[in-house]
Amino acid sequence: MMFPLAKIIGFDLDQTLYPKSPQIDAAIQAYIYAKIAQRLSVPLTIAKEKFDERYQSGKGMSGSKTLIDLGFAHDEAKDIVQEALENADIAEFLTPDAEVLQLLSDLQSRYTAIDIVTGSNHRTAMAKLEKLQIPTALFTNVITRDDGSKSDLSSYKEWLAQHPNHSVEQFLYIGDRVSSDYEKPKELGIASILVNVREYDDAVLCPQLSSIRDLREILL
């Protein structure tokens, strides 16, 4: 086992407990188009063109870098992308996955606790879990944006505080984004695994898995 000290497993929600898809990507980008249109005072069609020509062209910019290129501040661009991931209307694209549900159940049996630490607010998180047919009873804690923020580490600190009898070395976080799910917890000494990864990043020093299902080989 790669993480022999792990006792408390935390999960991101968005694009972690469900996979990325073209439909979800489109919904997320539509949220970003609206932010661009508002900032630049242009129609949505123009905002879409400005985003797509940078994001999809040979420049190959990420969503946040595209926003920065359009004049948004660095932190603001990161926040907008995170908001889009959490707030875009994607419920219709979420479907239950029996294999993921069984994985979560097996992890709950194997470890002291499994929790959710998400940037979504409580109402949105509950709606997504219901759509995915993932019972909240599986999780000891569901920490949402209402409890803190990943970007300022307050949600991760809240997570640690929920298990005062465990050292930070016993925590393991599962997410899909380098910035919020690997770099931020690392600042507190929390280990991570990234899942649903499309492109391997040599600079990221944690396991990077193409599917959340691959956790079974590492953690069980």
C-alpha positions as CSV (number, residue, x, y, z in Angstrom):
1,M,0.0,0.0,0.0
2,M,1.4,3.4,-1.0
3,F,-0.1,5.3,2.0
4,P,0.3,2.9,5.0
5,L,-0.3,5.7,7.5
6,A,-3.6,6.9,6.0
7,K,-6.6,6.6,8.3
8,I,-8.8,9.5,7.2
9,I,-9.7,9.8,3.4
10,G,-11.1,13.0,2.1
11,F,-12.8,13.4,-1.3
12,D,-13.4,16.4,-3.5
13,L,-16.8,16.3,-5.2
14,D,-16.7,18.1,-8.5
15,Q,-15.2,16.1,-11.3
16,T,-13.8,13.6,-8.7
17,L,-16.8,11.6,-7.7
18,Y,-18.0,11.8,-11.2
19,P,-15.9,11.9,-14.4
20,K,-15.2,14.8,-16.7
21,S,-17.3,14.8,-20.0
22,P,-17.8,17.0,-23.0
23,Q,-21.3,18.0,-21.7
24,I,-20.0,19.0,-18.3
25,D,-17.1,20.9,-19.9
26,A,-19.6,22.8,-22.0
27,A,-21.7,23.7,-19.0
28,I,-18.7,24.9,-17.1
29,Q,-17.5,27.0,-20.1
30,A,-20.9,28.5,-20.5
31,Y,-20.6,29.8,-16.9
32,I,-17.2,31.3,-17.8
33,Y,-18.6,32.9,-21.0
34,A,-21.1,34.8,-18.8
35,K,-18.3,36.1,-16.6
36,I,-16.4,37.3,-19.6
37,A,-19.4,38.9,-21.2
38,Q,-20.1,40.8,-17.9
39,R,-16.6,42.0,-17.5
40,L,-16.0,43.1,-21.1
41,S,-19.5,44.3,-21.7
42,V,-19.9,42.2,-24.8
43,P,-22.6,39.7,-26.0
44,L,-22.3,36.1,-24.9
45,T,-21.5,35.1,-28.5
46,I,-18.4,37.4,-28.5
47,A,-17.4,36.3,-25.0
48,K,-17.5,32.7,-26.3
49,E,-15.4,33.5,-29.3
50,K,-12.8,35.3,-27.2
51,F,-12.5,32.4,-24.8
52,D,-12.6,29.6,-27.5
53,E,-9.9,31.2,-29.7
54,R,-7.5,31.1,-26.8
55,Y,-8.6,27.9,-25.0
56,Q,-9.1,25.7,-28.1
57,S,-6.5,27.2,-30.4
58,G,-2.9,26.2,-30.8
59,K,-2.1,28.5,-27.8
60,G,-3.6,25.7,-25.6
61,M,-4.3,27.9,-22.7
62,S,-6.0,26.6,-19.6
63,G,-9.3,28.2,-18.5
64,S,-7.6,30.4,-15.9
65,K,-4.8,31.5,-18.2
66,T,-7.4,32.3,-20.9
67,L,-9.1,34.6,-18.4
68,I,-5.8,36.2,-17.4
69,D,-5.1,36.8,-21.1
70,L,-8.5,38.6,-21.3
71,G,-7.6,41.0,-18.5
72,F,-8.7,39.2,-15.4
73,A,-6.3,39.2,-12.3
74,H,-4.6,36.0,-11.6
75,D,-6.5,35.2,-8.4
76,E,-9.8,36.3,-9.8
77,A,-9.3,34.0,-12.8
78,K,-8.6,31.1,-10.6
79,D,-11.6,31.9,-8.5
80,I,-13.9,32.1,-11.6
81,V,-12.8,28.7,-12.9
82,Q,-13.4,27.2,-9.4
83,E,-16.8,28.8,-9.2
84,A,-17.6,27.4,-12.7
85,L,-16.7,23.9,-11.6
86,E,-18.9,24.2,-8.5
87,N,-21.8,26.3,-9.7
88,A,-22.4,25.4,-13.4
89,D,-25.7,23.6,-14.0
90,I,-24.5,20.1,-14.6
91,A,-27.0,18.0,-12.6
92,E,-28.7,16.7,-15.7
93,F,-25.4,15.1,-16.8
94,L,-24.7,13.3,-13.5
95,T,-25.5,9.6,-13.4
96,P,-25.1,7.0,-10.7
97,D,-22.0,4.7,-10.9
98,A,-22.4,1.4,-9.0
99,E,-18.6,0.8,-9.2
100,V,-17.8,4.1,-7.6
101,L,-20.4,3.6,-4.9
102,Q,-18.9,0.2,-4.1
103,L,-15.5,1.7,-3.9
104,L,-16.6,4.3,-1.4
105,S,-18.4,1.6,0.6
106,D,-15.3,-0.5,0.7
107,L,-13.1,2.4,1.7
108,Q,-15.5,3.3,4.5
109,S,-15.1,-0.2,5.8
110,R,-11.3,-0.2,5.5
111,Y,-10.5,3.2,7.0
112,T,-11.4,5.1,10.1
113,A,-13.4,7.7,8.2
114,I,-14.1,9.0,4.7
115,D,-15.2,12.6,4.3
116,I,-16.1,15.1,1.6
117,V,-14.2,18.4,1.4
118,T,-15.7,20.4,-1.5
119,G,-15.8,23.9,-2.8
120,S,-19.5,23.5,-3.6
121,N,-21.9,25.0,-1.1
122,H,-24.0,22.6,1.0
123,R,-27.2,22.8,-1.0
124,T,-25.4,22.2,-4.3
125,A,-23.2,19.4,-2.8
126,M,-26.3,17.6,-1.4
127,A,-28.1,17.9,-4.8
128,K,-25.1,16.4,-6.7
129,L,-24.7,13.5,-4.3
130,E,-28.4,12.8,-4.5
131,K,-28.2,12.8,-8.3
132,L,-25.2,10.4,-8.1
133,Q,-27.2,8.3,-5.6
134,I,-24.2,8.4,-3.2
135,P,-25.6,8.3,0.4
136,T,-24.3,11.0,2.7
137,A,-24.3,8.3,5.4
138,L,-21.1,7.0,3.9
139,F,-19.2,10.1,5.0
140,T,-18.4,11.1,8.6
141,N,-18.2,14.7,7.6
142,V,-19.3,16.8,4.6
143,I,-17.3,20.0,4.6
144,T,-18.5,22.5,2.0
145,R,-17.9,26.1,1.0
146,D,-20.3,27.1,3.8
147,D,-17.6,25.8,6.2
148,G,-14.5,27.3,4.6
149,S,-12.5,27.7,1.4
150,K,-9.8,25.5,-0.1
151,S,-7.9,28.5,-1.5
152,D,-7.2,30.0,1.9
153,L,-6.8,26.5,3.5
154,S,-9.7,27.0,5.9
155,S,-11.7,24.1,4.6
156,Y,-8.7,21.8,5.0
157,K,-8.0,23.1,8.5
158,E,-11.7,22.5,9.4
159,W,-11.2,18.9,8.1
160,L,-8.2,18.3,10.3
161,A,-10.1,19.8,13.2
162,Q,-12.9,17.2,12.8
163,H,-10.4,14.5,13.6
164,P,-8.3,15.9,16.5
165,N,-6.9,12.5,17.5
166,H,-5.2,11.9,14.2
167,S,-2.0,13.4,13.0
168,V,-1.7,15.2,9.6
169,E,0.2,12.2,8.3
170,Q,-2.9,10.1,8.6
171,F,-4.9,12.2,6.2
172,L,-5.2,11.6,2.5
173,Y,-7.1,13.8,0.0
174,I,-8.5,12.7,-3.3
175,G,-9.2,15.3,-6.0
176,D,-8.8,16.2,-9.6
177,R,-7.2,19.6,-9.7
178,V,-3.5,20.3,-9.1
179,S,-4.0,23.8,-7.6
180,S,-6.8,23.1,-5.1
181,D,-6.5,19.4,-4.5
182,Y,-2.7,18.9,-4.5
183,E,-0.8,22.1,-3.9
184,K,-3.1,23.5,-1.2
185,P,-3.4,20.4,1.0
186,K,0.4,20.0,0.6
187,E,0.9,23.3,2.3
188,L,-0.5,21.7,5.4
189,G,1.4,18.4,5.0
190,I,-1.7,16.5,3.7
191,A,-0.9,13.9,1.0
192,S,-3.0,13.7,-2.1
193,I,-4.0,11.5,-5.0
194,L,-5.3,13.1,-8.2
195,V,-8.0,11.2,-10.2
196,N,-9.7,11.6,-13.6
197,V,-6.4,13.0,-14.9
198,R,-6.3,13.6,-18.6
199,E,-2.6,14.6,-18.9
200,Y,0.1,13.5,-16.5
201,D,2.2,16.3,-15.0
202,D,5.8,15.4,-14.1
203,A,5.9,18.4,-11.7
204,V,3.1,16.9,-9.5
205,L,4.7,14.5,-7.0
206,C,1.7,12.4,-6.1
207,P,-0.2,9.5,-7.9
208,Q,-2.1,10.7,-10.9
209,L,-4.8,8.3,-12.0
210,S,-7.0,8.3,-15.1
211,S,-10.0,7.1,-13.2
212,I,-11.3,7.2,-9.6
213,R,-11.8,3.4,-9.9
214,D,-8.0,3.0,-9.9
215,L,-7.9,3.9,-6.2
216,R,-8.9,0.4,-5.5
217,E,-5.4,-0.9,-6.5
218,I,-3.7,1.7,-4.2
219,L,-6.0,1.9,-1.2
220,L,-7.7,-1.4,-0.8
